[in-house]
Structures are given as C-alpha cells and as structure tokens.
C-alpha cells in the first residue's frame, strides 16, 4: 500500500512537470502577439517649415513662400521683405 502511494505521487509529480513543460513550450512556439493597431492615425507626410520671422513651424502647404524664405503669414513676409 505504501509503495502504491509513492508510485501514485511520483506519477502525479511527473504528470504535473510534463504539463508545465508542455505549456511553456507552446508558449515559446506561439508567435508573439500582434502589436495593437496604432490608434493614432498617421498624418500624411507633409514637409514642416519654419517661418523666417517668428520661427513658427507650419506645413509647407500653408506657408507663404517669399523671395528670402518661407513665412507663416503675409504680414511676416512683408515684414521681412518689405
Ligand atoms: Zn511668422
């Protein structure tokens, strides 16, 4: 009876050990979780330029291009170029 108990305990330990090992192996085999989709929408690539007068940064599409550089507004363009 005593030996049966020891045998049963050994089997249980081996079974638990193998179960643990198998689960850790499948964890390794499993591909890494796909990264969550970036919630921040990617803005279309626009060139950012700095105003020659006040150095404010703005998209090139909104900038005024003068003879001596780019400006944030017509007022700054006139201020710089007269
Ligand atoms: Zn400016």
PDB file of the backbone (N, CA, C, O) and the ligand in Angstrom, with CONECT records:
HET     ZN  A 101       1
ATOM      1  N   UNK A   1       0.833  -1.204   0.000  1.00  0.00           N
ATOM      2  CA  UNK A   1       0.000   0.000   0.000  1.00  0.00           C
ATOM      3  C   UNK A   1       0.871   1.259   0.000  1.00  0.00           C
ATOM      4  O   UNK A   1       0.601   2.231  -0.706  1.00  0.00           O
ATOM      5  N   UNK A   2       1.897   1.204   0.796  1.00  0.00           N
ATOM      6  CA  UNK A   2       2.800   2.353   0.906  1.00  0.00           C
ATOM      7  C   UNK A   2       3.476   2.636  -0.444  1.00  0.00           C
ATOM      8  O   UNK A   2       3.624   3.787  -0.857  1.00  0.00           O
ATOM      9  N   UNK A   3       3.877   1.557  -1.110  1.00  0.00           N
ATOM     10  CA  UNK A   3       4.556   1.710  -2.403  1.00  0.00           C
ATOM     11  C   UNK A   3       3.598   2.268  -3.456  1.00  0.00           C
ATOM     12  O   UNK A   3       3.993   3.041  -4.329  1.00  0.00           O
ATOM     13  N   UNK A   4       2.338   1.862  -3.355  1.00  0.00           N
ATOM     14  CA  UNK A   4       1.332   2.344  -4.305  1.00  0.00           C
ATOM     15  C   UNK A   4       1.157   3.865  -4.173  1.00  0.00           C
ATOM     16  O   UNK A   4       1.002   4.587  -5.158  1.00  0.00           O
ATOM     17  N   UNK A   5       1.187   4.315  -2.920  1.00  0.00           N
ATOM     18  CA  UNK A   5       1.047   5.735  -2.644  1.00  0.00           C
ATOM     19  C   UNK A   5       2.227   6.509  -3.228  1.00  0.00           C
ATOM     20  O   UNK A   5       2.055   7.553  -3.858  1.00  0.00           O
ATOM     21  N   UNK A   6       3.432   5.974  -3.005  1.00  0.00           N
ATOM     22  CA  UNK A   6       4.642   6.619  -3.526  1.00  0.00           C
ATOM     23  C   UNK A   6       4.627   6.631  -5.049  1.00  0.00           C
ATOM     24  O   UNK A   6       5.009   7.613  -5.684  1.00  0.00           O
ATOM     25  N   UNK A   7       4.174   5.512  -5.622  1.00  0.00           N
ATOM     26  CA  UNK A   7       4.106   5.416  -7.079  1.00  0.00           C
ATOM     27  C   UNK A   7       3.116   6.444  -7.642  1.00  0.00           C
ATOM     28  O   UNK A   7       3.387   7.132  -8.627  1.00  0.00           O
ATOM     29  N   UNK A   8       1.970   6.516  -6.980  1.00  0.00           N
ATOM     30  CA  UNK A   8       0.941   7.464  -7.416  1.00  0.00           C
ATOM     31  C   UNK A   8       1.439   8.895  -7.327  1.00  0.00           C
ATOM     32  O   UNK A   8       1.180   9.709  -8.213  1.00  0.00           O
ATOM     33  N   UNK A   9       2.152   9.195  -6.257  1.00  0.00           N
ATOM     34  CA  UNK A   9       2.695  10.527  -6.050  1.00  0.00           C
ATOM     35  C   UNK A   9       3.732  10.858  -7.123  1.00  0.00           C
ATOM     36  O   UNK A   9       3.766  11.965  -7.659  1.00  0.00           O
ATOM     37  N   UNK A  10       4.582   9.861  -7.423  1.00  0.00           N
ATOM     38  CA  UNK A  10       5.610  10.059  -8.447  1.00  0.00           C
ATOM     39  C   UNK A  10       4.976  10.333  -9.808  1.00  0.00           C
ATOM     40  O   UNK A  10       5.393  11.226 -10.545  1.00  0.00           O
ATOM     41  N   UNK A  11       3.956   9.534 -10.116  1.00  0.00           N
ATOM     42  CA  UNK A  11       3.261   9.720 -11.401  1.00  0.00           C
ATOM     43  C   UNK A  11       2.639  11.117 -11.473  1.00  0.00           C
ATOM     44  O   UNK A  11       2.692  11.800 -12.496  1.00  0.00           O
ATOM     45  N   UNK A  12       2.044  11.510 -10.338  1.00  0.00           N
ATOM     46  CA  UNK A  12       1.405  12.824 -10.305  1.00  0.00           C
ATOM     47  C   UNK A  12       2.423  13.931 -10.511  1.00  0.00           C
ATOM     48  O   UNK A  12       2.175  14.888 -11.245  1.00  0.00           O
ATOM     49  N   UNK A  13       3.571  13.795  -9.860  1.00  0.00           N
ATOM     50  CA  UNK A  13       4.622  14.813  -9.987  1.00  0.00           C
ATOM     51  C   UNK A  13       5.126  14.874 -11.424  1.00  0.00           C
ATOM     52  O   UNK A  13       5.302  15.957 -11.982  1.00  0.00           O
ATOM     53  N   UNK A  14       5.357  13.702 -12.021  1.00  0.00           N
ATOM     54  CA  UNK A  14       5.843  13.659 -13.403  1.00  0.00           C
ATOM     55  C   UNK A  14       4.810  14.274 -14.352  1.00  0.00           C
ATOM     56  O   UNK A  14       5.148  15.016 -15.274  1.00  0.00           O
ATOM     57  N   UNK A  15       3.556  13.948 -14.099  1.00  0.00           N
ATOM     58  CA  UNK A  15       2.486  14.460 -14.964  1.00  0.00           C
ATOM     59  C   UNK A  15       2.411  15.994 -14.882  1.00  0.00           C
ATOM     60  O   UNK A  15       2.289  16.688 -15.892  1.00  0.00           O
ATOM     61  N   UNK A  16       2.490  16.493 -13.639  1.00  0.00           N
ATOM     62  CA  UNK A  16       2.447  17.947 -13.459  1.00  0.00           C
ATOM     63  C   UNK A  16       3.645  18.620 -14.118  1.00  0.00           C
ATOM     64  O   UNK A  16       3.522  19.674 -14.742  1.00  0.00           O
ATOM     65  N   UNK A  17       4.814  17.983 -13.962  1.00  0.00           N
ATOM     66  CA  UNK A  17       6.043  18.553 -14.516  1.00  0.00           C
ATOM     67  C   UNK A  17       5.974  18.616 -16.043  1.00  0.00           C
ATOM     68  O   UNK A  17       6.375  19.596 -16.671  1.00  0.00           O
ATOM     69  N   UNK A  18       5.437  17.507 -16.620  1.00  0.00           N
ATOM     70  CA  UNK A  18       5.333  17.480 -18.081  1.00  0.00           C
ATOM     71  C   UNK A  18       4.302  18.484 -18.584  1.00  0.00           C
ATOM     72  O   UNK A  18       4.482  19.120 -19.623  1.00  0.00           O
ATOM     73  N   UNK A  19       3.226  18.608 -17.828  1.00  0.00           N
ATOM     74  CA  UNK A  19       2.194  19.579 -18.213  1.00  0.00           C
ATOM     75  C   UNK A  19       2.752  20.993 -18.235  1.00  0.00           C
ATOM     76  O   UNK A  19       2.507  21.765 -19.162  1.00  0.00           O
ATOM     77  N   UNK A  20       3.501  21.311 -17.202  1.00  0.00           N
ATOM     78  CA  UNK A  20       4.103  22.635 -17.074  1.00  0.00           C
ATOM     79  C   UNK A  20       5.084  22.877 -18.219  1.00  0.00           C
ATOM     80  O   UNK A  20       5.125  23.951 -18.819  1.00  0.00           O
ATOM     81  N   UNK A  21       5.883  21.823 -18.502  1.00  0.00           N
ATOM     82  CA  UNK A  21       6.890  21.952 -19.546  1.00  0.00           C
ATOM     83  C   UNK A  21       6.225  22.143 -20.908  1.00  0.00           C
ATOM     84  O   UNK A  21       6.662  22.950 -21.729  1.00  0.00           O
ATOM     85  N   UNK A  22       5.149  21.372 -21.122  1.00  0.00           N
ATOM     86  CA  UNK A  22       4.455  21.459 -22.407  1.00  0.00           C
ATOM     87  C   UNK A  22       3.858  22.848 -22.606  1.00  0.00           C
ATOM     88  O   UNK A  22       3.941  23.423 -23.691  1.00  0.00           O
ATOM     89  N   UNK A  23       3.259  23.377 -21.544  1.00  0.00           N
ATOM     90  CA  UNK A  23       2.636  24.697 -21.683  1.00  0.00           C
ATOM     91  C   UNK A  23       3.682  25.774 -21.925  1.00  0.00           C
ATOM     92  O   UNK A  23       3.441  26.731 -22.661  1.00  0.00           O
ATOM     93  N   UNK A  24       4.850  25.611 -21.300  1.00  0.00           N
ATOM     94  CA  UNK A  24       5.892  26.617 -21.526  1.00  0.00           C
ATOM     95  C   UNK A  24       6.469  26.471 -22.933  1.00  0.00           C
ATOM     96  O   UNK A  24       6.880  27.454 -23.549  1.00  0.00           O
ATOM     97  N   UNK A  25       6.494  25.237 -23.431  1.00  0.00           N
ATOM     98  CA  UNK A  25       6.985  25.034 -24.794  1.00  0.00           C
ATOM     99  C   UNK A  25       6.028  25.643 -25.811  1.00  0.00           C
ATOM    100  O   UNK A  25       6.455  26.280 -26.775  1.00  0.00           O
ATOM    101  N   UNK A  26       4.728  25.442 -25.588  1.00  0.00           N
ATOM    102  CA  UNK A  26       3.761  26.012 -26.529  1.00  0.00           C
ATOM    103  C   UNK A  26       3.771  27.528 -26.438  1.00  0.00           C
ATOM    104  O   UNK A  26       3.511  28.217 -27.424  1.00  0.00           O
ATOM    105  N   UNK A  27       4.073  28.048 -25.250  1.00  0.00           N
ATOM    106  CA  UNK A  27       4.173  29.496 -25.130  1.00  0.00           C
ATOM    107  C   UNK A  27       5.288  30.035 -26.008  1.00  0.00           C
ATOM    108  O   UNK A  27       5.165  31.079 -26.649  1.00  0.00           O
ATOM    109  N   UNK A  28       6.396  29.271 -26.013  1.00  0.00           N
ATOM    110  CA  UNK A  28       7.533  29.718 -26.823  1.00  0.00           C
ATOM    111  C   UNK A  28       7.232  29.560 -28.309  1.00  0.00           C
ATOM    112  O   UNK A  28       7.635  30.383 -29.131  1.00  0.00           O
ATOM    113  N   UNK A  29       6.507  28.473 -28.642  1.00  0.00           N
ATOM    114  CA  UNK A  29       6.233  28.209 -30.055  1.00  0.00           C
ATOM    115  C   UNK A  29       5.220  29.206 -30.615  1.00  0.00           C
ATOM    116  O   UNK A  29       5.220  29.530 -31.802  1.00  0.00           O
ATOM    117  N   UNK A  30       4.361  29.678 -29.717  1.00  0.00           N
ATOM    118  CA  UNK A  30       3.335  30.606 -30.172  1.00  0.00           C
ATOM    119  C   UNK A  30       3.981  31.895 -30.690  1.00  0.00           C
ATOM    120  O   UNK A  30       4.885  32.442 -30.059  1.00  0.00           O
ATOM    121  N   UNK A  31       3.517  32.360 -31.821  1.00  0.00           N
ATOM    122  CA  UNK A  31       4.105  33.610 -32.327  1.00  0.00           C
ATOM    123  C   UNK A  31       3.793  34.769 -31.394  1.00  0.00           C
ATOM    124  O   UNK A  31       2.770  34.746 -30.710  1.00  0.00           O
ATOM    125  N   UNK A  32       4.631  35.756 -31.351  1.00  0.00           N
ATOM    126  CA  UNK A  32       4.371  36.895 -30.478  1.00  0.00           C
ATOM    127  C   UNK A  32       3.072  37.583 -30.846  1.00  0.00           C
ATOM    128  O   UNK A  32       2.676  37.645 -32.010  1.00  0.00           O
ATOM    129  N   UNK A  33       2.422  38.097 -29.810  1.00  0.00           N
ATOM    130  CA  UNK A  33       1.134  38.749 -30.039  1.00  0.00           C
ATOM    131  C   UNK A  33       1.290  39.885 -31.034  1.00  0.00           C
ATOM    132  O   UNK A  33       2.216  40.689 -30.929  1.00  0.00           O
ATOM    133  N   UNK A  34       0.393  39.949 -31.989  1.00  0.00           N
ATOM    134  CA  UNK A  34       0.492  41.071 -32.929  1.00  0.00           C
ATOM    135  C   UNK A  34       0.292  42.382 -32.187  1.00  0.00           C
ATOM    136  O   UNK A  34      -0.576  42.500 -31.322  1.00  0.00           O
ATOM    137  N   UNK A  35       1.087  43.333 -32.531  1.00  0.00           N
ATOM    138  CA  UNK A  35       1.011  44.608 -31.830  1.00  0.00           C
ATOM    139  C   UNK A  35      -0.337  45.257 -32.086  1.00  0.00           C
ATOM    140  O   UNK A  35      -0.897  45.199 -33.181  1.00  0.00           O
ATOM    141  N   UNK A  36      -0.824  45.872 -31.033  1.00  0.00           N
ATOM    142  CA  UNK A  36      -2.113  46.541 -31.175  1.00  0.00           C
ATOM    143  C   UNK A  36      -2.003  47.626 -32.232  1.00  0.00           C
ATOM    144  O   UNK A  36      -0.990  48.313 -32.363  1.00  0.00           O
ATOM    145  N   UNK A  37      -3.082  47.746 -32.973  1.00  0.00           N
ATOM    146  CA  UNK A  37      -3.073  48.741 -34.038  1.00  0.00           C
ATOM    147  C   UNK A  37      -2.864  50.122 -33.444  1.00  0.00           C
ATOM    148  O   UNK A  37      -3.468  50.498 -32.439  1.00  0.00           O
ATOM    149  N   UNK A  38      -2.007  50.843 -34.089  1.00  0.00           N
ATOM    150  CA  UNK A  38      -1.732  52.191 -33.627  1.00  0.00           C
ATOM    151  C   UNK A  38      -3.001  53.012 -33.754  1.00  0.00           C
ATOM    152  O   UNK A  38      -3.552  53.194 -34.840  1.00  0.00           O
ATOM    153  N   UNK A  39      -3.446  53.504 -32.594  1.00  0.00           N
ATOM    154  CA  UNK A  39      -4.699  54.236 -32.644  1.00  0.00           C
ATOM    155  C   UNK A  39      -4.513  55.622 -33.249  1.00  0.00           C
ATOM    156  O   UNK A  39      -5.438  56.190 -33.829  1.00  0.00           O
ATOM    157  N   UNK A  40      -3.317  56.151 -33.105  1.00  0.00           N
ATOM    158  CA  UNK A  40      -3.088  57.476 -33.670  1.00  0.00           C
ATOM    159  C   UNK A  40      -2.968  57.333 -35.178  1.00  0.00           C
ATOM    160  O   UNK A  40      -2.096  56.625 -35.682  1.00  0.00           O
ATOM    161  N   UNK A  41      -3.833  57.998 -35.871  1.00  0.00           N
ATOM    162  CA  UNK A  41      -3.811  57.912 -37.320  1.00  0.00           C
ATOM    163  C   UNK A  41      -2.584  58.617 -37.852  1.00  0.00           C
ATOM    164  O   UNK A  41      -2.206  59.699 -37.403  1.00  0.00           O
ATOM    165  N   UNK A  42      -1.992  57.980 -38.804  1.00  0.00           N
ATOM    166  CA  UNK A  42      -0.799  58.587 -39.387  1.00  0.00           C
ATOM    167  C   UNK A  42      -1.211  59.755 -40.265  1.00  0.00           C
ATOM    168  O   UNK A  42      -2.051  59.627 -41.155  1.00  0.00           O
ATOM    169  N   UNK A  43      -0.604  60.882 -39.992  1.00  0.00           N
ATOM    170  CA  UNK A  43      -0.879  62.041 -40.824  1.00  0.00           C
ATOM    171  C   UNK A  43      -0.124  61.876 -42.130  1.00  0.00           C
ATOM    172  O   UNK A  43       0.961  61.296 -42.160  1.00  0.00           O
ATOM    173  N   UNK A  44      -0.693  62.381 -43.195  1.00  0.00           N
ATOM    174  CA  UNK A  44       0.050  62.328 -44.447  1.00  0.00           C
ATOM    175  C   UNK A  44       1.348  63.101 -44.301  1.00  0.00           C
ATOM    176  O   UNK A  44       1.398  64.151 -43.659  1.00  0.00           O
ATOM    177  N   UNK A  45       2.371  62.575 -44.894  1.00  0.00           N
ATOM    178  CA  UNK A  45       3.682  63.206 -44.762  1.00  0.00           C
ATOM    179  C   UNK A  45       3.677  64.572 -45.400  1.00  0.00           C
ATOM    180  O   UNK A  45       3.483  64.723 -46.606  1.00  0.00           O
ATOM    181  N   UNK A  46       3.893  65.557 -44.563  1.00  0.00           N
ATOM    182  CA  UNK A  46       3.982  66.925 -45.094  1.00  0.00           C
ATOM    183  C   UNK A  46       5.272  67.532 -44.587  1.00  0.00           C
ATOM    184  O   UNK A  46       5.700  67.289 -43.459  1.00  0.00           O
ATOM    185  N   UNK A  47       5.860  68.302 -45.421  1.00  0.00           N
ATOM    186  CA  UNK A  47       7.088  68.997 -45.059  1.00  0.00           C
ATOM    187  C   UNK A  47       6.735  70.115 -44.091  1.00  0.00           C
ATOM    188  O   UNK A  47       5.842  70.921 -44.351  1.00  0.00           O
ATOM    189  N   UNK A  48       7.447  70.151 -42.973  1.00  0.00           N
ATOM    190  CA  UNK A  48       7.220  71.217 -42.000  1.00  0.00           C
ATOM    191  C   UNK A  48       8.325  72.254 -42.183  1.00  0.00           C
ATOM    192  O   UNK A  48       9.513  71.932 -42.234  1.00  0.00           O
ATOM    193  N   UNK A  49       7.898  73.483 -42.278  1.00  0.00           N
ATOM    194  CA  UNK A  49       8.866  74.569 -42.465  1.00  0.00           C
ATOM    195  C   UNK A  49       8.705  75.575 -41.336  1.00  0.00           C
ATOM    196  O   UNK A  49       7.659  75.633 -40.689  1.00  0.00           O
ATOM    197  N   UNK A  50       9.722  76.349 -41.108  1.00  0.00           N
ATOM    198  CA  UNK A  50       9.696  77.362 -40.056  1.00  0.00           C
ATOM    199  C   UNK A  50       9.645  78.740 -40.685  1.00  0.00           C
ATOM    200  O   UNK A  50      10.323  79.020 -41.674  1.00  0.00           O
ATOM    201  N   UNK A  51       8.832  79.585 -40.094  1.00  0.00           N
ATOM    202  CA  UNK A  51       8.716  80.963 -40.560  1.00  0.00           C
ATOM    203  C   UNK A  51      10.048  81.681 -40.337  1.00  0.00           C
ATOM    204  O   UNK A  51      10.700  81.508 -39.307  1.00  0.00           O
ATOM    205  N   UNK A  52      10.424  82.467 -41.299  1.00  0.00           N
ATOM    206  CA  UNK A  52      11.703  83.182 -41.208  1.00  0.00           C
ATOM    207  C   UNK A  52      11.675  84.276 -40.149  1.00  0.00           C
ATOM    208  O   UNK A  52      12.727  84.682 -39.655  1.00  0.00           O
ATOM    209  N   UNK A  53      10.509  84.752 -39.799  1.00  0.00           N
ATOM    210  CA  UNK A  53      10.403  85.860 -38.855  1.00  0.00           C
ATOM    211  C   UNK A  53      10.175  85.360 -37.430  1.00  0.00           C
ATOM    212  O   UNK A  53      10.939  85.690 -36.523  1.00  0.00           O
ATOM    213  N   UNK A  54       9.132  84.572 -37.235  1.00  0.00           N
ATOM    214  CA  UNK A  54       8.790  84.153 -35.879  1.00  0.00           C
ATOM    215  C   UNK A  54       9.161  82.706 -35.597  1.00  0.00           C
ATOM    216  O   UNK A  54       8.973  82.225 -34.480  1.00  0.00           O
ATOM    217  N   UNK A  55       9.677  82.019 -36.580  1.00  0.00           N
ATOM    218  CA  UNK A  55      10.157  80.646 -36.444  1.00  0.00           C
ATOM    219  C   UNK A  55       9.059  79.651 -36.081  1.00  0.00           C
ATOM    220  O   UNK A  55       9.346  78.545 -35.623  1.00  0.00           O
ATOM    221  N   UNK A  56       7.833  80.033 -36.279  1.00  0.00           N
ATOM    222  CA  UNK A  56       6.743  79.091 -36.017  1.00  0.00           C
ATOM    223  C   UNK A  56       6.781  78.009 -37.103  1.00  0.00           C
ATOM    224  O   UNK A  56       7.042  78.285 -38.274  1.00  0.00           O
ATOM    225  N   UNK A  57       6.515  76.790 -36.682  1.00  0.00           N
ATOM    226  CA  UNK A  57       6.545  75.683 -37.636  1.00  0.00           C
ATOM    227  C   UNK A  57       5.160  75.437 -38.205  1.00  0.00           C
ATOM    228  O   UNK A  57       4.165  75.403 -37.480  1.00  0.00           O
ATOM    229  N   UNK A  58       5.118  75.270 -39.491  1.00  0.00           N
ATOM    230  CA  UNK A  58       3.832  75.040 -40.153  1.00  0.00           C
ATOM    231  C   UNK A  58       4.045  74.180 -41.386  1.00  0.00           C
ATOM    232  O   UNK A  58       5.143  74.132 -41.941  1.00  0.00           O
ATOM    233  N   UNK A  59       2.989  73.503 -41.807  1.00  0.00           N
ATOM    234  CA  UNK A  59       3.129  72.685 -43.021  1.00  0.00           C
ATOM    235  C   UNK A  59       3.452  73.556 -44.221  1.00  0.00           C
ATOM    236  O   UNK A  59       2.974  74.683 -44.350  1.00  0.00           O
ATOM    237  N   UNK A  60       4.270  73.003 -45.086  1.00  0.00           N
ATOM    238  CA  UNK A  60       4.705  73.774 -46.251  1.00  0.00           C
ATOM    239  C   UNK A  60       3.512  74.234 -47.086  1.00  0.00           C
ATOM    240  O   UNK A  60       3.548  75.299 -47.702  1.00  0.00           O
ATOM    241  N   UNK A  61       2.472  73.431 -47.100  1.00  0.00           N
ATOM    242  CA  UNK A  61       1.291  73.765 -47.892  1.00  0.00           C
ATOM    243  C   UNK A  61       0.639  75.054 -47.409  1.00  0.00           C
ATOM    244  O   UNK A  61       0.010  75.771 -48.188  1.00  0.00           O
ATOM    245  N   UNK A  62       0.795  75.347 -46.103  1.00  0.00           N
ATOM    246  CA  UNK A  62       0.179  76.549 -45.542  1.00  0.00           C
ATOM    247  C   UNK A  62       1.144  77.720 -45.496  1.00  0.00           C
ATOM    248  O   UNK A  62       0.739  78.839 -45.183  1.00  0.00           O
ATOM    249  N   UNK A  63       2.383  77.488 -45.796  1.00  0.00           N
ATOM    250  CA  UNK A  63       3.385  78.541 -45.685  1.00  0.00           C
ATOM    251  C   UNK A  63       3.367  79.432 -46.908  1.00  0.00           C
ATOM    252  O   UNK A  63       3.017  79.005 -48.008  1.00  0.00           O
ATOM    253  N   UNK A  64       3.751  80.677 -46.695  1.00  0.00           N
ATOM    254  CA  UNK A  64       3.891  81.622 -47.803  1.00  0.00           C
ATOM    255  C   UNK A  64       5.361  81.633 -48.182  1.00  0.00           C
ATOM    256  O   UNK A  64       6.235  81.847 -47.341  1.00  0.00           O
ATOM    257  N   UNK A  65       5.609  81.406 -49.423  1.00  0.00           N
ATOM    258  CA  UNK A  65       6.990  81.346 -49.866  1.00  0.00           C
ATOM    259  C   UNK A  65       7.368  82.691 -50.473  1.00  0.00           C
ATOM    260  O   UNK A  65       6.805  83.127 -51.477  1.00  0.00           O
ATOM    261  N   UNK A  66       8.319  83.317 -49.845  1.00  0.00           N
ATOM    262  CA  UNK A  66       8.781  84.619 -50.320  1.00  0.00           C
ATOM    263  C   UNK A  66      10.131  84.501 -51.003  1.00  0.00           C
ATOM    264  O   UNK A  66      10.658  83.407 -51.207  1.00  0.00           O
ATOM    265  N   UNK A  67      10.660  85.630 -51.342  1.00  0.00           N
ATOM    266  CA  UNK A  67      11.943  85.641 -52.029  1.00  0.00           C
ATOM    267  C   UNK A  67      13.096  85.221 -51.133  1.00  0.00           C
ATOM    268  O   UNK A  67      14.104  84.710 -51.620  1.00  0.00           O
ATOM    269  N   UNK A  68      12.960  85.430 -49.827  1.00  0.00           N
ATOM    270  CA  UNK A  68      14.058  85.135 -48.910  1.00  0.00           C
ATOM    271  C   UNK A  68      13.762  83.945 -47.999  1.00  0.00           C
ATOM    272  O   UNK A  68      14.536  83.656 -47.087  1.00  0.00           O
ATOM    273  N   UNK A  69      12.679  83.273 -48.235  1.00  0.00           N
ATOM    274  CA  UNK A  69      12.372  82.116 -47.393  1.00  0.00           C
ATOM    275  C   UNK A  69      10.879  81.914 -47.276  1.00  0.00           C
ATOM    276  O   UNK A  69      10.101  82.417 -48.085  1.00  0.00           O
ATOM    277  N   UNK A  70      10.495  81.176 -46.265  1.00  0.00           N
ATOM    278  CA  UNK A  70       9.070  80.890 -46.072  1.00  0.00           C
ATOM    279  C   UNK A  70       8.576  81.637 -44.841  1.00  0.00           C
ATOM    280  O   UNK A  70       9.331  81.899 -43.904  1.00  0.00           O
ATOM    281  N   UNK A  71       7.301  81.971 -44.866  1.00  0.00           N
ATOM    282  CA  UNK A  71       6.695  82.755 -43.794  1.00  0.00           C
ATOM    283  C   UNK A  71       5.351  82.159 -43.414  1.00  0.00           C
ATOM    284  O   UNK A  71       4.697  81.485 -44.210  1.00  0.00           O
ATOM    285  N   UNK A  72       4.962  82.426 -42.182  1.00  0.00           N
ATOM    286  CA  UNK A  72       3.695  81.882 -41.697  1.00  0.00           C
ATOM    287  C   UNK A  72       2.528  82.724 -42.185  1.00  0.00           C
ATOM    288  O   UNK A  72       1.414  82.223 -42.335  1.00  0.00           O
ATOM    289  N   UNK A  73       2.779  83.986 -42.429  1.00  0.00           N
ATOM    290  CA  UNK A  73       1.692  84.868 -42.843  1.00  0.00           C
ATOM    291  C   UNK A  73       2.226  85.943 -43.784  1.00  0.00           C
ATOM    292  O   UNK A  73       3.432  86.165 -43.902  1.00  0.00           O
ATOM    293  N   UNK A  74       1.294  86.587 -44.435  1.00  0.00           N
ATOM    294  CA  UNK A  74       1.671  87.651 -45.363  1.00  0.00           C
ATOM    295  C   UNK A  74       2.318  88.818 -44.598  1.00  0.00           C
ATOM    296  O   UNK A  74       3.208  89.496 -45.111  1.00  0.00           O
ATOM    297  N   UNK A  75       1.850  89.033 -43.369  1.00  0.00           N
ATOM    298  CA  UNK A  75       2.405  90.111 -42.562  1.00  0.00           C
ATOM    299  C   UNK A  75       3.904  89.885 -42.304  1.00  0.00           C
ATOM    300  O   UNK A  75       4.702  90.819 -42.383  1.00  0.00           O
ATOM    301  N   UNK A  76       4.264  88.662 -42.002  1.00  0.00           N
ATOM    302  CA  UNK A  76       5.664  88.363 -41.736  1.00  0.00           C
ATOM    303  C   UNK A  76       6.477  88.405 -43.028  1.00  0.00           C
ATOM    304  O   UNK A  76       7.656  88.759 -43.017  1.00  0.00           O
ATOM    305  N   UNK A  77       5.856  88.050 -44.111  1.00  0.00           N
ATOM    306  CA  UNK A  77       6.562  88.114 -45.403  1.00  0.00           C
ATOM    307  C   UNK A  77       6.872  89.578 -45.734  1.00  0.00           C
ATOM    308  O   UNK A  77       7.970  89.924 -46.170  1.00  0.00           O
ATOM    309  N   UNK A  78       5.865  90.416 -45.511  1.00  0.00           N
ATOM    310  CA  UNK A  78       6.077  91.842 -45.803  1.00  0.00           C
ATOM    311  C   UNK A  78       7.099  92.430 -44.832  1.00  0.00           C
ATOM    312  O   UNK A  78       7.927  93.257 -45.215  1.00  0.00           O
ATOM    313  N   UNK A  79       7.033  91.998 -43.577  1.00  0.00           N
ATOM    314  CA  UNK A  79       7.964  92.498 -42.553  1.00  0.00           C
ATOM    315  C   UNK A  79       9.398  92.163 -42.939  1.00  0.00           C
ATOM    316  O   UNK A  79      10.307  92.968 -42.740  1.00  0.00           O
ATOM    317  N   UNK A  80       9.590  91.000 -43.478  1.00  0.00           N
ATOM    318  CA  UNK A  80      10.947  90.545 -43.798  1.00  0.00           C
ATOM    319  C   UNK A  80      11.432  91.082 -45.140  1.00  0.00           C
ATOM    320  O   UNK A  80      12.614  91.375 -45.320  1.00  0.00           O
ATOM    321  N   UNK A  81      10.501  91.205 -46.071  1.00  0.00           N
ATOM    322  CA  UNK A  81      10.927  91.558 -47.415  1.00  0.00           C
ATOM    323  C   UNK A  81      10.504  92.962 -47.826  1.00  0.00           C
ATOM    324  O   UNK A  81      10.874  93.449 -48.895  1.00  0.00           O
ATOM    325  N   UNK A  82       9.738  93.592 -46.979  1.00  0.00           N
ATOM    326  CA  UNK A  82       9.344  94.959 -47.265  1.00  0.00           C
ATOM    327  C   UNK A  82       8.270  95.102 -48.290  1.00  0.00           C
ATOM    328  O   UNK A  82       7.864  96.220 -48.606  1.00  0.00           O
TER     329      UNK A  82
HETATM  330 ZN    ZN A 101       5.858  84.125 -38.724  1.00  0.00          ZN
END
